[in-house]
Amino acid sequence: MPTTLTTPKDKEPQSGHGGGGFDDLKFYGGSGDDAPGPERMPPPEGYRLTIRLILISVSILFLTLTIVYLILNAQAEPIHMPRVLWFSTLVVTACSLAVERARRALWRRREVGFKRWLWVTMALGLVFLSAQYVGLLHLTAAGFYATVNKRAWLAFLITLLHGAHLIGGLLALSYIIVKSQYGDWTALRRRITMDGVALYWHFIDGVWIFLFALLFLWK
């Protein structure tokens, strides 16, 4: 009787506790930003759609506020910029650098560096929010209210809304930190999540630099 040879089925990558083992990346052919090979799987379409919808909605919000601000600018009084906002702008730039370092460390399987840069980003984000709060206090103390200076009041609102969106980024980082420590997910899923969070942070940081130039530097 002829014998039938059977081949073992490919094993599914197993996710380990504490964020999944980096061996999962080998299954998908990815070991770094410059890892070659067609085996690297693109992010799921649902992931792409979610990120696009978030960025589009945020863009529409701040674009609308920008248009209103420019319309009011013709009859507006000048805004005296709090100096602390220069500091917060430098901090938010450092946030982008830190979150990118975290993303690259994850790709390169450097778990310690990944977690360290996540915490650095968290700390810088909190410093940025603190600086923004001080700046808003300065604007309030200067009497920037809707009944006195509509342009300054709108600048106050835009700054406040941007801070709220950055809090969303901090919550996303917190999710990754907690999930990496106590969760059960594959390394690929963690990389995809980190890529999305990093993109969101870069976008929000870029929005602030644009708003800073528009609100306080453009005359």
C-alpha positions in Angstrom: 0.0 0.0 0.0 1.4 3.4 -0.8 2.1 5.6 2.1 0.8 9.2 2.2 3.2 11.7 3.5 1.6 14.4 5.7 3.2 17.8 6.4 2.6 19.6 9.7 0.4 22.6 9.4 2.1 25.9 9.8 1.8 27.1 13.3 0.1 30.3 14.1 2.3 32.8 15.9 1.7 32.7 19.6 1.3 35.9 21.5 3.1 36.1 24.8 2.1 37.8 27.9 3.5 41.3 28.3 2.9 42.4 24.8 3.8 39.3 22.8 7.2 37.9 21.9 9.3 39.6 19.2 9.4 36.1 17.5 6.0 37.0 16.0 7.8 39.4 13.8 9.8 36.6 12.2 6.6 34.9 11.1 5.6 38.0 9.2 9.1 38.7 7.9 9.7 42.0 9.6 12.6 42.6 11.9 13.2 46.3 11.4 12.4 49.4 9.5 14.7 48.3 6.7 13.8 44.6 6.8 13.7 43.3 3.3 11.4 40.7 1.8 7.9 40.6 0.4 6.7 38.6 3.4 6.0 41.8 5.4 2.3 42.2 5.7 0.7 45.6 5.2 -1.4 46.9 8.1 -5.0 45.7 8.0 -7.4 47.9 6.0 -9.5 48.6 9.1 -6.4 50.1 10.7 -5.8 52.3 7.7 -9.4 53.5 7.6 -9.5 54.3 11.3 -6.3 56.4 11.1 -7.5 58.2 8.0 -10.9 59.0 9.6 -9.3 60.4 12.7 -6.8 62.5 10.9 -9.4 63.8 8.5 -11.8 64.7 11.3 -9.1 66.6 13.2 -8.0 68.3 10.0 -11.5 69.5 9.3 -11.9 70.8 12.9 -8.8 72.9 12.9 -9.2 74.0 9.3 -12.6 75.4 10.1 -11.3 77.2 13.2 -8.4 78.6 11.1 -10.8 80.0 8.5 -12.9 81.6 11.2 -9.8 83.0 12.8 -8.6 84.5 9.5 -12.0 86.1 8.9 -11.9 87.7 12.4 -8.4 88.8 11.9 -9.3 91.8 9.8 -11.0 93.6 12.7 -8.9 92.1 15.5 -6.7 93.5 18.2 -3.1 92.2 18.5 -2.4 89.2 20.7 0.5 89.4 23.1 2.0 85.9 23.1 3.0 84.4 26.4 6.6 83.5 26.3 5.9 80.1 27.8 4.5 79.0 24.4 7.9 79.2 22.9 9.0 76.6 25.4 5.9 74.4 24.8 6.6 74.4 21.1 10.1 73.1 21.7 8.7 70.4 24.0 6.1 69.2 21.5 8.9 68.9 18.9 10.8 66.8 21.3 7.6 64.6 21.7 7.7 63.7 18.1 11.4 62.8 18.3 10.8 60.6 21.4 7.7 58.8 20.0 9.6 58.1 16.8 12.5 56.6 18.8 10.0 54.4 20.6 8.6 53.2 17.3 12.0 52.4 15.8 13.1 50.6 19.0 10.0 48.4 18.8 10.8 47.5 15.2 14.4 46.6 16.1 13.2 44.4 19.0 14.7 46.6 21.7 12.2 46.2 24.4 14.0 48.2 27.0 14.5 51.2 24.7 10.9 50.9 23.4 9.5 51.2 26.9 11.9 53.9 27.9 11.1 56.2 25.0 7.4 55.6 25.6 7.8 57.0 29.1 9.9 59.9 27.8 7.1 60.8 25.4 4.6 60.6 28.2 6.7 62.9 30.4 7.2 65.4 27.6 3.5 65.4 26.7 2.6 66.2 30.3 5.2 69.0 30.3 3.7 70.4 27.1 0.2 70.4 28.6 1.5 72.1 31.8 3.1 74.8 29.7 0.0 75.2 27.6 -2.1 75.6 30.8 0.2 78.4 32.0 -0.1 80.0 28.6 -3.9 79.9 28.8 -3.7 81.5 32.3 -1.6 84.3 30.9 -4.2 84.9 28.1 -7.0 84.9 30.6 -5.2 87.3 32.9 -4.7 89.6 29.9 -8.5 89.8 29.5 -8.9 87.8 26.4 -12.6 87.2 26.4 -15.1 86.9 23.5 -16.7 90.3 24.5 -13.4 92.1 24.4 -11.2 90.5 21.8 -12.8 87.8 19.5 -9.5 87.0 17.9 -7.8 86.3 21.2 -10.8 84.3 22.5 -10.6 82.1 19.4 -6.9 81.6 19.9 -7.7 80.6 23.5 -10.3 78.1 22.2 -8.0 76.6 19.5 -5.2 76.2 22.0 -7.5 74.5 24.4 -8.9 72.1 21.8 -5.4 71.2 20.7 -4.5 70.3 24.2 -7.5 68.1 24.4 -6.4 66.2 21.3 -2.9 65.8 22.8 -4.5 64.2 25.9 -6.0 61.7 23.5 -2.4 60.9 22.3 -1.4 60.4 26.0 -4.2 58.0 26.5 -3.2 56.0 23.5 0.4 55.8 24.8 -1.0 54.7 28.2 -2.9 51.9 26.4 0.3 50.7 24.7 2.2 50.8 28.0 -0.4 48.9 29.9 -1.1 46.4 27.1 2.7 45.7 26.7 3.0 45.0 30.4 -0.1 43.0 31.1 -1.8 42.3 27.8 -1.7 39.4 25.4 -1.2 40.4 21.8 1.1 39.6 18.9 4.2 41.6 18.2 2.7 42.5 14.8 -0.4 43.9 16.4 1.7 45.9 18.8 3.8 47.3 16.0 0.7 48.3 14.0 -0.8 50.0 17.0 2.4 51.8 17.7 2.7 53.0 14.1 -0.8 54.5 14.3 -0.1 56.2 17.6 3.2 57.6 16.4 1.5 58.9 13.2 -1.2 60.6 15.3 1.5 62.2 17.5 3.4 63.5 14.6 0.2 65.0 13.1 -0.9 66.7 16.3 2.6 68.1 16.9 2.6 69.4 13.3 -0.8 71.0 13.9 0.5 72.9 17.0 3.5 74.3 15.1 1.1 75.5 12.4 -1.3 77.0 15.0 1.6 78.6 16.9 2.8 80.4 13.8 -0.7 81.4 12.8 -1.9 82.6 16.2 1.1 84.2 17.7 3.7 84.9 14.9 1.6 85.9 11.9 0.5 89.5 11.8 
